[in-house]
């Protein structure tokens, strides 16, 4: 069991001088962030392909034990009929992220907040997602946002494929804590600017207790501070790591 806490991305100008030391070269920001945190979720993959050289460079910049999680292509998940996503899924999977090797974490398949649960279509979509790519095992997380996904039929589909349902700490999205895989995935999106650590002490203590429960029995946990007051997210991640 390993609990990894991190942030979304590593390039953000307001982190310079707040998270990143003054004078740190931009080219070393990933190296610095990876030395402080356990994981980073790459959001750029939702909008376009990265090249193999970039994947190799990022792999070599981070220490052993670090993991990158990836956002799946929005061209696969933001559509009326999910079962028609086969070609876009193949394009996403074939971009070379398996160059990360053991530093590859879960893939987050994020759906629009307007996308309602339709069992047959969703089941056909999940059938398009493989358990491995280029010989590298894949882990998948499902970030659903519509209240209709609070349905035992959805949880059954996720559990049958060992896919985690993302726990979304956000006032506007459905909040599902059911554990459906051998790992957990959380995206914490309510950090505020007027608290130095994004979340106050009480909230951080509650998160630490919840995450510790998820980890019982040997389950890996991936936790990301995403959105909200983004400038505070590295401090929030470090504060939570201290409690864990």
N, C-alpha and C positions, 0 to 999 in steps of 0.2 A: 504494500500500500504506500502510495506517495501522494501528498497534497501539494499541488503546484498553484501558486497565486501569481497573477500577472495583470497586464494591461492590454489595451488594444493599440497595436502599432508601436513605433518607437520614434517617429519623426513628428514633432509637434513643437513649434517655436516657443510657446509659453513654458515648456519644461526646461528650457535653457536658462540656467541660473536658479531654478527652483528644484528640479530633480537632477539635471545634468550640471556638473561643476562649470563655473565660468571658464571659458577658454578651451573647453573640450572640443576637439575637431568633430565636425558633423559626421565624418566617416567612422568615428569610433563610438557613436551613440548606441548602436546595437550592442556592441561589445560591453559597454558600461551597463546598459539596462539588463542584459542577460546575466551579468555578474551579481546584480542585486535581486533579481526576481527569478521565479521558477518557470515562467512561460510567457509567451506573447501570442495574441491572436492577430493574424494578418488579415486585414480587412480589404486590401487592394485586390485580392483574388476574387472578390465578388464582382468586380467591374472589368477585369481583364486578365489576360495570361501574363505570367512572368517567364523569363527565359531560364534555361538550365544553368547558365553562368551565375545568375543571381541566386538561385537556390544553393549552389555550391558555396558561394561567397558567404551567404547567411549561415549555412551549416558550420563553416569553419570559424565563424566569428563568435560562436557561443560555446559554453563548456559542456562536457559530458553531463548527462542528466537533465539538461534543459530541453524543453519541447516547444515547437511552434504548432499552434492550432491555425486552421485556415477557414475562412469563410468560403463556402461553395459559391459557384457562379450564380448571380441573380437571374441569368438567362435560363437557368434550370428550374428555379424555385418561384419566380414571380411570373406566373402564367396561369391562364384559366384552366387548362387541362394539363395536369402535372404528368400524366402518362405519356405525353408527347415530348418529353424532355430528353429522350435518349441521345440524339445527336449533340446537344449542348453539354450533357453530362460527359460524353466521351471526349469532347474538346477540353473540358475542364480537367478531367483526370489525366489527359495525355500531355500536360504542359511540363512535366518533369519534376514536380515537387517530391517525387520519391528519391531524388538526390539527397534529401535530408536524412534518409535512412532512419536510424534509431531516434533522431531528434524530431521526427514527425509525430505530432500529437493528433487529436481528433479533428475531423472535418465538421464544421457547423453548417448545416443546411437550414437557412433562415427563410421563413415564409412571411408574406405580407400580412399585416394585421387585418386585412379585409378577406383573407383566404379562409373559407370555412372548411370544416372537415367533411369530406365525402369518402367513405370508406373504400369503395372499389377503386376510385381514381388514386387514392393515396397508396393503397396496397400495390397497385401496378407501378407507381412511381418508385416505391422502395425496392421493388424487384429489379429496377434498372441500376441500382447502386451496388457495386461489387464489394466483397469483403477483403480484396487485395488488389494491388496495382503494381505491375512490374515486379511481382514476387514479394512486395512489401505489404504486410498486413495493414488494414485500414480500420480505424474506429470512426463511428459516425454519431453525431448529435443532431437532434431535431429541435429547432427553435420555432415553435408555433406560437401564434399571438392571438388568434381568434378564440372566443369563449367556447365555441362548439367542440374544441379539441379536449375539453374536460369530459371525456367519453371513455368508458372502459374499452371500447373497441379500438380506439387509437392506442391506448396503453398496451393492449394485447399485441397489436402489430409491431410496436417498438420493441417490446420484450422478446418477441419471436426472433427478431433480428439482432438482439443484443445492442440496440441503439439507445443512447441516453436521451431523455427528454430534458431540454435546457430549462433550468430554474431561472426565470427572469424576474429580477427584483425591479419592477417597473409598475407604476400605478395604472398605466393604460393597457397592459397586456394580461392575458390569463396567466395565472401563477400555479404551476404544477410541480409538486415536490416528489411525486412518485418516482421511485428508482427502478428503472427498467433495463439496466445494463450493468456490466462489471466495472463501470466507471461513472462518475457524476460530472456534470458540466453546469456551471453557473455563470450568469452575466449580471453583474450588479450595476445598476444604472441610475441610482438616486443620490450620488454624491452631490454635495452642496458647497458653494464657494466660501461661505462664511464659517466653515469648520476646517481647520488646518488639515485634518486627516480625511476630509470628504464626508465621512460618516462619524457620528459622535461615539463616545466610549460605549454607551449602552447598546447602540446598534452593532458596533464591531464585536462586542462580547457575545451578542445573540448570534451573529454570523459564525463566529468561531465555534460556538456550541453546535449549531446546525451542521456545519461542515464536518466536525468531529463525529457526529452521528452517521453521516453519509459514509465516512471512511471505515466504520466498523465492519469487520468481516473481510478486510483486505481490498476494499474498493478504492481505486485511484480517483482522485478528485482534481478537477481543473476549474479554477475560479478566476474570473476576469472582471476588473473594474472598467466599465465601458460607458462612455457618454456621461450624462449629468454634467457636473463641473469638472471637465476633463483635466484641467490644470491640477486638480487635487488627487487624481486617480493613482499616480505612483505612491504618494504618501499614504493613501488608503490601503494600497496593497502591502506596503511595508508594515503598516500598523497591524493589519490582520495577520501577517506572517509572524509578527512578534507574539501575538496571542496564541497562535497555533504551535 
